[in-house]
């Protein structure tokens, strides 16, 4: 099944846009790909944070250390 994509417009000051283009070029990608990846990474981080908060609330604030988790898993 084909994914439908839509476009939007983002406005930047000229200096910022120049920095985006320079960084994208250094990374070997287009400015569009650079911005798309940055937005998707930010979205993923926000969703991860939301999930972490939800999990902490469900656990009533109780956490486990890395060592405890390794012991539970037999590692």
mmJSON file of the N, C-alpha and C atoms, coordinates in Angstrom:
{"data_MODEL":{"atom_site":{
"group_PDB":["ATOM","ATOM","ATOM","ATOM","ATOM","ATOM","ATOM","ATOM","ATOM","ATOM","ATOM","ATOM","ATOM","ATOM","ATOM","ATOM","ATOM","ATOM","ATOM","ATOM","ATOM","ATOM","ATOM","ATOM","ATOM","ATOM","ATOM","ATOM","ATOM","ATOM","ATOM","ATOM","ATOM","ATOM","ATOM","ATOM","ATOM","ATOM","ATOM","ATOM","ATOM","ATOM","ATOM","ATOM","ATOM","ATOM","ATOM","ATOM","ATOM","ATOM","ATOM","ATOM","ATOM","ATOM","ATOM","ATOM","ATOM","ATOM","ATOM","ATOM","ATOM","ATOM","ATOM","ATOM","ATOM","ATOM","ATOM","ATOM","ATOM","ATOM","ATOM","ATOM","ATOM","ATOM","ATOM","ATOM","ATOM","ATOM","ATOM","ATOM","ATOM","ATOM","ATOM","ATOM","ATOM","ATOM","ATOM","ATOM","ATOM","ATOM","ATOM","ATOM","ATOM","ATOM","ATOM","ATOM","ATOM","ATOM","ATOM","ATOM","ATOM","ATOM","ATOM","ATOM","ATOM","ATOM","ATOM","ATOM","ATOM","ATOM","ATOM","ATOM","ATOM","ATOM","ATOM","ATOM","ATOM","ATOM","ATOM","ATOM","ATOM","ATOM","ATOM","ATOM","ATOM","ATOM","ATOM","ATOM","ATOM","ATOM","ATOM","ATOM","ATOM","ATOM","ATOM","ATOM","ATOM","ATOM","ATOM","ATOM","ATOM","ATOM","ATOM","ATOM","ATOM","ATOM","ATOM","ATOM","ATOM","ATOM","ATOM","ATOM","ATOM","ATOM","ATOM","ATOM","ATOM","ATOM","ATOM","ATOM","ATOM","ATOM","ATOM","ATOM","ATOM","ATOM","ATOM","ATOM","ATOM","ATOM","ATOM","ATOM","ATOM","ATOM","ATOM","ATOM","ATOM","ATOM","ATOM","ATOM","ATOM","ATOM","ATOM","ATOM","ATOM","ATOM","ATOM","ATOM","ATOM","ATOM","ATOM","ATOM","ATOM","ATOM","ATOM","ATOM","ATOM","ATOM","ATOM","ATOM","ATOM","ATOM","ATOM","ATOM","ATOM","ATOM","ATOM","ATOM","ATOM","ATOM","ATOM","ATOM","ATOM","ATOM","ATOM","ATOM","ATOM","ATOM","ATOM","ATOM","ATOM","ATOM","ATOM","ATOM","ATOM"],
"id":[1,2,3,4,5,6,7,8,9,10,11,12,13,14,15,16,17,18,19,20,21,22,23,24,25,26,27,28,29,30,31,32,33,34,35,36,37,38,39,40,41,42,43,44,45,46,47,48,49,50,51,52,53,54,55,56,57,58,59,60,61,62,63,64,65,66,67,68,69,70,71,72,73,74,75,76,77,78,79,80,81,82,83,84,85,86,87,88,89,90,91,92,93,94,95,96,97,98,99,100,101,102,103,104,105,106,107,108,109,110,111,112,113,114,115,116,117,118,119,120,121,122,123,124,125,126,127,128,129,130,131,132,133,134,135,136,137,138,139,140,141,142,143,144,145,146,147,148,149,150,151,152,153,154,155,156,157,158,159,160,161,162,163,164,165,166,167,168,169,170,171,172,173,174,175,176,177,178,179,180,181,182,183,184,185,186,187,188,189,190,191,192,193,194,195,196,197,198,199,200,201,202,203,204,205,206,207,208,209,210,211,212,213,214,215,216,217,218,219,220,221,222,223,224,225],
"type_symbol":["N","C","C","N","C","C","N","C","C","N","C","C","N","C","C","N","C","C","N","C","C","N","C","C","N","C","C","N","C","C","N","C","C","N","C","C","N","C","C","N","C","C","N","C","C","N","C","C","N","C","C","N","C","C","N","C","C","N","C","C","N","C","C","N","C","C","N","C","C","N","C","C","N","C","C","N","C","C","N","C","C","N","C","C","N","C","C","N","C","C","N","C","C","N","C","C","N","C","C","N","C","C","N","C","C","N","C","C","N","C","C","N","C","C","N","C","C","N","C","C","N","C","C","N","C","C","N","C","C","N","C","C","N","C","C","N","C","C","N","C","C","N","C","C","N","C","C","N","C","C","N","C","C","N","C","C","N","C","C","N","C","C","N","C","C","N","C","C","N","C","C","N","C","C","N","C","C","N","C","C","N","C","C","N","C","C","N","C","C","N","C","C","N","C","C","N","C","C","N","C","C","N","C","C","N","C","C","N","C","C","N","C","C","N","C","C","N","C","C","N","C","C","N","C","C"],
"label_atom_id":["N","CA","C","N","CA","C","N","CA","C","N","CA","C","N","CA","C","N","CA","C","N","CA","C","N","CA","C","N","CA","C","N","CA","C","N","CA","C","N","CA","C","N","CA","C","N","CA","C","N","CA","C","N","CA","C","N","CA","C","N","CA","C","N","CA","C","N","CA","C","N","CA","C","N","CA","C","N","CA","C","N","CA","C","N","CA","C","N","CA","C","N","CA","C","N","CA","C","N","CA","C","N","CA","C","N","CA","C","N","CA","C","N","CA","C","N","CA","C","N","CA","C","N","CA","C","N","CA","C","N","CA","C","N","CA","C","N","CA","C","N","CA","C","N","CA","C","N","CA","C","N","CA","C","N","CA","C","N","CA","C","N","CA","C","N","CA","C","N","CA","C","N","CA","C","N","CA","C","N","CA","C","N","CA","C","N","CA","C","N","CA","C","N","CA","C","N","CA","C","N","CA","C","N","CA","C","N","CA","C","N","CA","C","N","CA","C","N","CA","C","N","CA","C","N","CA","C","N","CA","C","N","CA","C","N","CA","C","N","CA","C","N","CA","C","N","CA","C","N","CA","C","N","CA","C","N","CA","C","N","CA","C"],
"label_alt_id":[null,null,null,null,null,null,null,null,null,null,null,null,null,null,null,null,null,null,null,null,null,null,null,null,null,null,null,null,null,null,null,null,null,null,null,null,null,null,null,null,null,null,null,null,null,null,null,null,null,null,null,null,null,null,null,null,null,null,null,null,null,null,null,null,null,null,null,null,null,null,null,null,null,null,null,null,null,null,null,null,null,null,null,null,null,null,null,null,null,null,null,null,null,null,null,null,null,null,null,null,null,null,null,null,null,null,null,null,null,null,null,null,null,null,null,null,null,null,null,null,null,null,null,null,null,null,null,null,null,null,null,null,null,null,null,null,null,null,null,null,null,null,null,null,null,null,null,null,null,null,null,null,null,null,null,null,null,null,null,null,null,null,null,null,null,null,null,null,null,null,null,null,null,null,null,null,null,null,null,null,null,null,null,null,null,null,null,null,null,null,null,null,null,null,null,null,null,null,null,null,null,null,null,null,null,null,null,null,null,null,null,null,null,null,null,null,null,null,null,null,null,null,null,null,null],
"label_comp_id":["UNK","UNK","UNK","UNK","UNK","UNK","UNK","UNK","UNK","UNK","UNK","UNK","UNK","UNK","UNK","UNK","UNK","UNK","UNK","UNK","UNK","UNK","UNK","UNK","UNK","UNK","UNK","UNK","UNK","UNK","UNK","UNK","UNK","UNK","UNK","UNK","UNK","UNK","UNK","UNK","UNK","UNK","UNK","UNK","UNK","UNK","UNK","UNK","UNK","UNK","UNK","UNK","UNK","UNK","UNK","UNK","UNK","UNK","UNK","UNK","UNK","UNK","UNK","UNK","UNK","UNK","UNK","UNK","UNK","UNK","UNK","UNK","UNK","UNK","UNK","UNK","UNK","UNK","UNK","UNK","UNK","UNK","UNK","UNK","UNK","UNK","UNK","UNK","UNK","UNK","UNK","UNK","UNK","UNK","UNK","UNK","UNK","UNK","UNK","UNK","UNK","UNK","UNK","UNK","UNK","UNK","UNK","UNK","UNK","UNK","UNK","UNK","UNK","UNK","UNK","UNK","UNK","UNK","UNK","UNK","UNK","UNK","UNK","UNK","UNK","UNK","UNK","UNK","UNK","UNK","UNK","UNK","UNK","UNK","UNK","UNK","UNK","UNK","UNK","UNK","UNK","UNK","UNK","UNK","UNK","UNK","UNK","UNK","UNK","UNK","UNK","UNK","UNK","UNK","UNK","UNK","UNK","UNK","UNK","UNK","UNK","UNK","UNK","UNK","UNK","UNK","UNK","UNK","UNK","UNK","UNK","UNK","UNK","UNK","UNK","UNK","UNK","UNK","UNK","UNK","UNK","UNK","UNK","UNK","UNK","UNK","UNK","UNK","UNK","UNK","UNK","UNK","UNK","UNK","UNK","UNK","UNK","UNK","UNK","UNK","UNK","UNK","UNK","UNK","UNK","UNK","UNK","UNK","UNK","UNK","UNK","UNK","UNK","UNK","UNK","UNK","UNK","UNK","UNK","UNK","UNK","UNK","UNK","UNK","UNK"],
"label_asym_id":["A","A","A","A","A","A","A","A","A","A","A","A","A","A","A","A","A","A","A","A","A","A","A","A","A","A","A","A","A","A","A","A","A","A","A","A","A","A","A","A","A","A","A","A","A","A","A","A","A","A","A","A","A","A","A","A","A","A","A","A","A","A","A","A","A","A","A","A","A","A","A","A","A","A","A","A","A","A","A","A","A","A","A","A","A","A","A","A","A","A","A","A","A","A","A","A","A","A","A","A","A","A","A","A","A","A","A","A","A","A","A","A","A","A","A","A","A","A","A","A","A","A","A","A","A","A","A","A","A","A","A","A","A","A","A","A","A","A","A","A","A","A","A","A","A","A","A","A","A","A","A","A","A","A","A","A","A","A","A","A","A","A","A","A","A","A","A","A","A","A","A","A","A","A","A","A","A","A","A","A","A","A","A","A","A","A","A","A","A","A","A","A","A","A","A","A","A","A","A","A","A","A","A","A","A","A","A","A","A","A","A","A","A","A","A","A","A","A","A","A","A","A","A","A","A"],
"label_entity_id":["1","1","1","1","1","1","1","1","1","1","1","1","1","1","1","1","1","1","1","1","1","1","1","1","1","1","1","1","1","1","1","1","1","1","1","1","1","1","1","1","1","1","1","1","1","1","1","1","1","1","1","1","1","1","1","1","1","1","1","1","1","1","1","1","1","1","1","1","1","1","1","1","1","1","1","1","1","1","1","1","1","1","1","1","1","1","1","1","1","1","1","1","1","1","1","1","1","1","1","1","1","1","1","1","1","1","1","1","1","1","1","1","1","1","1","1","1","1","1","1","1","1","1","1","1","1","1","1","1","1","1","1","1","1","1","1","1","1","1","1","1","1","1","1","1","1","1","1","1","1","1","1","1","1","1","1","1","1","1","1","1","1","1","1","1","1","1","1","1","1","1","1","1","1","1","1","1","1","1","1","1","1","1","1","1","1","1","1","1","1","1","1","1","1","1","1","1","1","1","1","1","1","1","1","1","1","1","1","1","1","1","1","1","1","1","1","1","1","1","1","1","1","1","1","1"],
"label_seq_id":[1,1,1,2,2,2,3,3,3,4,4,4,5,5,5,6,6,6,7,7,7,8,8,8,9,9,9,10,10,10,11,11,11,12,12,12,13,13,13,14,14,14,15,15,15,16,16,16,17,17,17,18,18,18,19,19,19,20,20,20,21,21,21,22,22,22,23,23,23,24,24,24,25,25,25,26,26,26,27,27,27,28,28,28,29,29,29,30,30,30,31,31,31,32,32,32,33,33,33,34,34,34,35,35,35,36,36,36,37,37,37,38,38,38,39,39,39,40,40,40,41,41,41,42,42,42,43,43,43,44,44,44,45,45,45,46,46,46,47,47,47,48,48,48,49,49,49,50,50,50,51,51,51,52,52,52,53,53,53,54,54,54,55,55,55,56,56,56,57,57,57,58,58,58,59,59,59,60,60,60,61,61,61,62,62,62,63,63,63,64,64,64,65,65,65,66,66,66,67,67,67,68,68,68,69,69,69,70,70,70,71,71,71,72,72,72,73,73,73,74,74,74,75,75,75],
"pdbx_PDB_ins_code":[null,null,null,null,null,null,null,null,null,null,null,null,null,null,null,null,null,null,null,null,null,null,null,null,null,null,null,null,null,null,null,null,null,null,null,null,null,null,null,null,null,null,null,null,null,null,null,null,null,null,null,null,null,null,null,null,null,null,null,null,null,null,null,null,null,null,null,null,null,null,null,null,null,null,null,null,null,null,null,null,null,null,null,null,null,null,null,null,null,null,null,null,null,null,null,null,null,null,null,null,null,null,null,null,null,null,null,null,null,null,null,null,null,null,null,null,null,null,null,null,null,null,null,null,null,null,null,null,null,null,null,null,null,null,null,null,null,null,null,null,null,null,null,null,null,null,null,null,null,null,null,null,null,null,null,null,null,null,null,null,null,null,null,null,null,null,null,null,null,null,null,null,null,null,null,null,null,null,null,null,null,null,null,null,null,null,null,null,null,null,null,null,null,null,null,null,null,null,null,null,null,null,null,null,null,null,null,null,null,null,null,null,null,null,null,null,null,null,null,null,null,null,null,null,null],
"Cartn_x":[0.825,0.0,0.879,0.583,1.385,1.066,2.124,1.966,1.701,0.719,0.404,1.216,1.913,2.673,2.083,2.265,1.814,2.979,2.892,3.969,3.469,4.434,4.145,5.262,5.087,6.101,6.611,7.929,8.556,9.38,9.228,9.964,11.103,12.296,13.481,14.113,14.804,15.643,16.701,17.194,18.183,19.423,19.881,21.075,20.853,19.694,19.384,19.273,18.618,18.472,19.834,20.725,22.072,22.79,22.631,23.235,22.659,21.365,20.72,21.303,21.411,21.958,23.413,24.207,25.615,25.745,24.963,25.042,24.553,23.481,22.966,24.016,24.689,25.733,26.876,27.278,28.335,27.927,26.633,26.114,25.818,25.979,25.735,24.266,23.429,22.002,21.417,20.209,19.546,19.048,18.794,18.244,16.885,16.103,14.793,14.946,15.856,16.085,16.603,17.483,18.02,16.89,16.02,14.911,13.919,13.63,12.693,13.222,14.506,15.099,15.092,15.402,15.416,14.024,13.014,11.643,11.229,11.544,11.176,11.894,13.165,13.905,13.279,12.908,12.26,10.93,10.151,8.875,9.067,10.044,10.33,10.759,11.605,12.036,10.842,9.945,8.768,7.859,7.673,6.843,7.495,8.82,9.538,9.396,9.508,9.377,7.978,6.976,5.592,5.38,5.92,5.796,6.522,7.686,8.449,7.679,7.101,6.318,5.123,4.456,3.313,3.746,4.894,5.393,5.791,6.406,6.795,5.55,4.538,3.299,2.642,2.649,2.036,2.787,4.1,4.918,4.953,4.14,4.09,5.471,6.292,7.611,8.693,8.346,9.371,10.179,11.481,12.373,13.289,13.954,14.926,16.253,17.316,18.642,18.973,19.951,20.404,20.855,21.569,22.059,20.904,19.855,18.683,18.014,17.895,17.281,18.128,19.437,20.329,20.179,20.09,19.9,18.575,17.519,16.201,16.206,17.01,17.09,18.151,18.886,19.924,21.146,21.43,22.591,23.774],
"Cartn_y":[-1.17,0.0,1.247,2.191,3.395,4.394,4.963,5.965,7.321,8.006,9.341,10.34,11.224,12.263,13.625,14.538,15.912,16.833,18.033,18.991,20.114,20.796,21.963,22.973,24.139,25.183,25.55,25.652,26.105,27.337,28.371,29.601,29.738,30.039,30.248,31.578,32.174,33.322,32.839,33.733,33.364,32.731,33.258,32.712,31.261,30.997,29.642,28.705,29.153,28.328,28.015,28.98,28.734,27.676,27.75,26.738,25.352,25.277,23.995,23.423,24.24,23.774,23.335,24.097,23.728,22.408,22.252,21.022,19.826,20.01,18.922,18.494,19.463,19.146,18.376,18.82,18.115,16.678,16.481,15.152,14.322,14.927,14.202,13.961,14.907,14.764,16.096,16.046,17.284,18.007,19.292,20.071,19.511,19.08,18.493,17.242,16.347,15.137,15.474,16.46,16.889,17.354,18.208,18.727,17.63,16.752,15.651,14.765,14.409,13.555,14.241,15.529,16.269,16.289,16.493,16.531,15.15,14.113,12.759,12.34,12.728,12.424,13.133,14.388,15.147,14.506,14.108,13.456,12.145,11.347,10.079,10.31,11.31,11.639,12.036,12.832,13.269,12.096,11.201,10.018,9.1,8.937,8.125,8.72,10.023,10.699,10.494,10.665,10.47,9.048,8.067,6.666,6.416,7.025,6.85,7.416,8.582,9.185,8.3,7.79,6.9,5.643,5.078,3.875,4.152,5.288,5.652,5.83,6.491,6.668,5.323,4.426,3.105,2.291,2.548,1.826,2.56,3.623,4.429,4.933,5.242,5.818,4.828,3.548,2.553,2.253,2.2,1.905,0.746,0.197,-0.881,-0.444,-0.789,-0.464,-1.394,-1.013,-1.847,-3.215,-3.204,-4.456,-5.364,-4.786,-5.585,-6.216,-5.447,-5.976,-7.099,-6.919,-7.985,-9.25,-9.113,-10.268,-10.973,-10.18,-10.752,-11.523,-11.044,-11.684,-12.779,-12.95,-13.974,-13.628,-12.357,-11.905,-11.575],
"Cartn_z":[0.0,0.0,0.0,-0.835,-0.97,0.142,0.723,1.767,1.134,1.645,1.158,1.968,1.295,1.982,1.657,2.564,2.37,2.673,2.205,2.452,3.342,3.949,4.771,4.562,5.075,4.955,6.336,6.458,7.689,7.337,8.109,7.843,8.848,8.316,9.129,8.757,9.715,9.381,8.404,7.582,6.569,7.187,8.311,8.958,9.397,9.957,10.407,9.209,8.171,6.978,6.356,6.366,5.852,6.689,8.01,8.88,8.606,8.388,8.071,6.787,5.773,4.487,4.631,5.372,5.569,6.32,7.394,8.175,7.361,6.619,5.785,4.773,4.174,3.196,3.853,5.049,5.777,6.096,6.375,6.702,5.457,4.268,3.025,2.741,3.133,2.882,2.435,1.959,1.555,2.798,2.639,3.753,4.162,3.195,3.494,4.348,3.962,4.753,6.146,6.235,7.526,8.446,7.926,8.731,9.079,8.131,8.384,9.506,9.434,10.47,11.83,11.849,13.116,13.742,12.935,13.439,13.938,13.174,13.582,14.864,15.01,16.234,17.435,17.262,18.335,18.705,17.724,17.969,18.726,18.3,18.967,20.412,20.643,22.003,22.876,22.322,23.073,23.409,22.461,22.71,23.735,23.658,24.643,26.036,26.133,27.423,27.99,27.136,27.576,28.092,27.366,27.79,29.106,29.269,30.508,31.695,31.544,32.62,32.96,31.939,32.147,32.915,32.551,33.225,34.67,34.918,36.282,37.146,36.602,37.365,37.647,36.667,36.854,37.905,38.019,39.001,40.343,40.461,41.683,42.082,41.085,41.336,41.661,41.777,42.084,40.832,40.994,39.874,40.241,39.247,39.451,38.876,39.565,39.051,37.881,37.133,36.017,36.528,37.643,38.22,38.643,39.222,39.617,38.401,37.338,36.117,35.537,35.529,35.028,35.852,37.177,38.039,37.743,37.567,37.265,35.95,35.008,33.694,33.643,34.736,34.77,33.952,33.847,33.059,33.938],
"occupancy":[1.0,1.0,1.0,1.0,1.0,1.0,1.0,1.0,1.0,1.0,1.0,1.0,1.0,1.0,1.0,1.0,1.0,1.0,1.0,1.0,1.0,1.0,1.0,1.0,1.0,1.0,1.0,1.0,1.0,1.0,1.0,1.0,1.0,1.0,1.0,1.0,1.0,1.0,1.0,1.0,1.0,1.0,1.0,1.0,1.0,1.0,1.0,1.0,1.0,1.0,1.0,1.0,1.0,1.0,1.0,1.0,1.0,1.0,1.0,1.0,1.0,1.0,1.0,1.0,1.0,1.0,1.0,1.0,1.0,1.0,1.0,1.0,1.0,1.0,1.0,1.0,1.0,1.0,1.0,1.0,1.0,1.0,1.0,1.0,1.0,1.0,1.0,1.0,1.0,1.0,1.0,1.0,1.0,1.0,1.0,1.0,1.0,1.0,1.0,1.0,1.0,1.0,1.0,1.0,1.0,1.0,1.0,1.0,1.0,1.0,1.0,1.0,1.0,1.0,1.0,1.0,1.0,1.0,1.0,1.0,1.0,1.0,1.0,1.0,1.0,1.0,1.0,1.0,1.0,1.0,1.0,1.0,1.0,1.0,1.0,1.0,1.0,1.0,1.0,1.0,1.0,1.0,1.0,1.0,1.0,1.0,1.0,1.0,1.0,1.0,1.0,1.0,1.0,1.0,1.0,1.0,1.0,1.0,1.0,1.0,1.0,1.0,1.0,1.0,1.0,1.0,1.0,1.0,1.0,1.0,1.0,1.0,1.0,1.0,1.0,1.0,1.0,1.0,1.0,1.0,1.0,1.0,1.0,1.0,1.0,1.0,1.0,1.0,1.0,1.0,1.0,1.0,1.0,1.0,1.0,1.0,1.0,1.0,1.0,1.0,1.0,1.0,1.0,1.0,1.0,1.0,1.0,1.0,1.0,1.0,1.0,1.0,1.0,1.0,1.0,1.0,1.0,1.0,1.0,1.0,1.0,1.0,1.0,1.0,1.0],
"B_iso_or_equiv":[0.0,0.0,0.0,0.0,0.0,0.0,0.0,0.0,0.0,0.0,0.0,0.0,0.0,0.0,0.0,0.0,0.0,0.0,0.0,0.0,0.0,0.0,0.0,0.0,0.0,0.0,0.0,0.0,0.0,0.0,0.0,0.0,0.0,0.0,0.0,0.0,0.0,0.0,0.0,0.0,0.0,0.0,0.0,0.0,0.0,0.0,0.0,0.0,0.0,0.0,0.0,0.0,0.0,0.0,0.0,0.0,0.0,0.0,0.0,0.0,0.0,0.0,0.0,0.0,0.0,0.0,0.0,0.0,0.0,0.0,0.0,0.0,0.0,0.0,0.0,0.0,0.0,0.0,0.0,0.0,0.0,0.0,0.0,0.0,0.0,0.0,0.0,0.0,0.0,0.0,0.0,0.0,0.0,0.0,0.0,0.0,0.0,0.0,0.0,0.0,0.0,0.0,0.0,0.0,0.0,0.0,0.0,0.0,0.0,0.0,0.0,0.0,0.0,0.0,0.0,0.0,0.0,0.0,0.0,0.0,0.0,0.0,0.0,0.0,0.0,0.0,0.0,0.0,0.0,0.0,0.0,0.0,0.0,0.0,0.0,0.0,0.0,0.0,0.0,0.0,0.0,0.0,0.0,0.0,0.0,0.0,0.0,0.0,0.0,0.0,0.0,0.0,0.0,0.0,0.0,0.0,0.0,0.0,0.0,0.0,0.0,0.0,0.0,0.0,0.0,0.0,0.0,0.0,0.0,0.0,0.0,0.0,0.0,0.0,0.0,0.0,0.0,0.0,0.0,0.0,0.0,0.0,0.0,0.0,0.0,0.0,0.0,0.0,0.0,0.0,0.0,0.0,0.0,0.0,0.0,0.0,0.0,0.0,0.0,0.0,0.0,0.0,0.0,0.0,0.0,0.0,0.0,0.0,0.0,0.0,0.0,0.0,0.0,0.0,0.0,0.0,0.0,0.0,0.0,0.0,0.0,0.0,0.0,0.0,0.0],
"pdbx_formal_charge":[null,null,null,null,null,null,null,null,null,null,null,null,null,null,null,null,null,null,null,null,null,null,null,null,null,null,null,null,null,null,null,null,null,null,null,null,null,null,null,null,null,null,null,null,null,null,null,null,null,null,null,null,null,null,null,null,null,null,null,null,null,null,null,null,null,null,null,null,null,null,null,null,null,null,null,null,null,null,null,null,null,null,null,null,null,null,null,null,null,null,null,null,null,null,null,null,null,null,null,null,null,null,null,null,null,null,null,null,null,null,null,null,null,null,null,null,null,null,null,null,null,null,null,null,null,null,null,null,null,null,null,null,null,null,null,null,null,null,null,null,null,null,null,null,null,null,null,null,null,null,null,null,null,null,null,null,null,null,null,null,null,null,null,null,null,null,null,null,null,null,null,null,null,null,null,null,null,null,null,null,null,null,null,null,null,null,null,null,null,null,null,null,null,null,null,null,null,null,null,null,null,null,null,null,null,null,null,null,null,null,null,null,null,null,null,null,null,null,null,null,null,null,null,null,null],
"auth_seq_id":[1,1,1,2,2,2,3,3,3,4,4,4,5,5,5,6,6,6,7,7,7,8,8,8,9,9,9,10,10,10,11,11,11,12,12,12,13,13,13,14,14,14,15,15,15,16,16,16,17,17,17,18,18,18,19,19,19,20,20,20,21,21,21,22,22,22,23,23,23,24,24,24,25,25,25,26,26,26,27,27,27,28,28,28,29,29,29,30,30,30,31,31,31,32,32,32,33,33,33,34,34,34,35,35,35,36,36,36,37,37,37,38,38,38,39,39,39,40,40,40,41,41,41,42,42,42,43,43,43,44,44,44,45,45,45,46,46,46,47,47,47,48,48,48,49,49,49,50,50,50,51,51,51,52,52,52,53,53,53,54,54,54,55,55,55,56,56,56,57,57,57,58,58,58,59,59,59,60,60,60,61,61,61,62,62,62,63,63,63,64,64,64,65,65,65,66,66,66,67,67,67,68,68,68,69,69,69,70,70,70,71,71,71,72,72,72,73,73,73,74,74,74,75,75,75],
"auth_comp_id":["UNK","UNK","UNK","UNK","UNK","UNK","UNK","UNK","UNK","UNK","UNK","UNK","UNK","UNK","UNK","UNK","UNK","UNK","UNK","UNK","UNK","UNK","UNK","UNK","UNK","UNK","UNK","UNK","UNK","UNK","UNK","UNK","UNK","UNK","UNK","UNK","UNK","UNK","UNK","UNK","UNK","UNK","UNK","UNK","UNK","UNK","UNK","UNK","UNK","UNK","UNK","UNK","UNK","UNK","UNK","UNK","UNK","UNK","UNK","UNK","UNK","UNK","UNK","UNK","UNK","UNK","UNK","UNK","UNK","UNK","UNK","UNK","UNK","UNK","UNK","UNK","UNK","UNK","UNK","UNK","UNK","UNK","UNK","UNK","UNK","UNK","UNK","UNK","UNK","UNK","UNK","UNK","UNK","UNK","UNK","UNK","UNK","UNK","UNK","UNK","UNK","UNK","UNK","UNK","UNK","UNK","UNK","UNK","UNK","UNK","UNK","UNK","UNK","UNK","UNK","UNK","UNK","UNK","UNK","UNK","UNK","UNK","UNK","UNK","UNK","UNK","UNK","UNK","UNK","UNK","UNK","UNK","UNK","UNK","UNK","UNK","UNK","UNK","UNK","UNK","UNK","UNK","UNK","UNK","UNK","UNK","UNK","UNK","UNK","UNK","UNK","UNK","UNK","UNK","UNK","UNK","UNK","UNK","UNK","UNK","UNK","UNK","UNK","UNK","UNK","UNK","UNK","UNK","UNK","UNK","UNK","UNK","UNK","UNK","UNK","UNK","UNK","UNK","UNK","UNK","UNK","UNK","UNK","UNK","UNK","UNK","UNK","UNK","UNK","UNK","UNK","UNK","UNK","UNK","UNK","UNK","UNK","UNK","UNK","UNK","UNK","UNK","UNK","UNK","UNK","UNK","UNK","UNK","UNK","UNK","UNK","UNK","UNK","UNK","UNK","UNK","UNK","UNK","UNK","UNK","UNK","UNK","UNK","UNK","UNK"],
"auth_asym_id":["A","A","A","A","A","A","A","A","A","A","A","A","A","A","A","A","A","A","A","A","A","A","A","A","A","A","A","A","A","A","A","A","A","A","A","A","A","A","A","A","A","A","A","A","A","A","A","A","A","A","A","A","A","A","A","A","A","A","A","A","A","A","A","A","A","A","A","A","A","A","A","A","A","A","A","A","A","A","A","A","A","A","A","A","A","A","A","A","A","A","A","A","A","A","A","A","A","A","A","A","A","A","A","A","A","A","A","A","A","A","A","A","A","A","A","A","A","A","A","A","A","A","A","A","A","A","A","A","A","A","A","A","A","A","A","A","A","A","A","A","A","A","A","A","A","A","A","A","A","A","A","A","A","A","A","A","A","A","A","A","A","A","A","A","A","A","A","A","A","A","A","A","A","A","A","A","A","A","A","A","A","A","A","A","A","A","A","A","A","A","A","A","A","A","A","A","A","A","A","A","A","A","A","A","A","A","A","A","A","A","A","A","A","A","A","A","A","A","A","A","A","A","A","A","A"],
"auth_atom_id":["N","CA","C","N","CA","C","N","CA","C","N","CA","C","N","CA","C","N","CA","C","N","CA","C","N","CA","C","N","CA","C","N","CA","C","N","CA","C","N","CA","C","N","CA","C","N","CA","C","N","CA","C","N","CA","C","N","CA","C","N","CA","C","N","CA","C","N","CA","C","N","CA","C","N","CA","C","N","CA","C","N","CA","C","N","CA","C","N","CA","C","N","CA","C","N","CA","C","N","CA","C","N","CA","C","N","CA","C","N","CA","C","N","CA","C","N","CA","C","N","CA","C","N","CA","C","N","CA","C","N","CA","C","N","CA","C","N","CA","C","N","CA","C","N","CA","C","N","CA","C","N","CA","C","N","CA","C","N","CA","C","N","CA","C","N","CA","C","N","CA","C","N","CA","C","N","CA","C","N","CA","C","N","CA","C","N","CA","C","N","CA","C","N","CA","C","N","CA","C","N","CA","C","N","CA","C","N","CA","C","N","CA","C","N","CA","C","N","CA","C","N","CA","C","N","CA","C","N","CA","C","N","CA","C","N","CA","C","N","CA","C","N","CA","C","N","CA","C","N","CA","C","N","CA","C","N","CA","C","N","CA","C"],
"pdbx_PDB_model_num":[1,1,1,1,1,1,1,1,1,1,1,1,1,1,1,1,1,1,1,1,1,1,1,1,1,1,1,1,1,1,1,1,1,1,1,1,1,1,1,1,1,1,1,1,1,1,1,1,1,1,1,1,1,1,1,1,1,1,1,1,1,1,1,1,1,1,1,1,1,1,1,1,1,1,1,1,1,1,1,1,1,1,1,1,1,1,1,1,1,1,1,1,1,1,1,1,1,1,1,1,1,1,1,1,1,1,1,1,1,1,1,1,1,1,1,1,1,1,1,1,1,1,1,1,1,1,1,1,1,1,1,1,1,1,1,1,1,1,1,1,1,1,1,1,1,1,1,1,1,1,1,1,1,1,1,1,1,1,1,1,1,1,1,1,1,1,1,1,1,1,1,1,1,1,1,1,1,1,1,1,1,1,1,1,1,1,1,1,1,1,1,1,1,1,1,1,1,1,1,1,1,1,1,1,1,1,1,1,1,1,1,1,1,1,1,1,1,1,1,1,1,1,1,1,1]
}}}
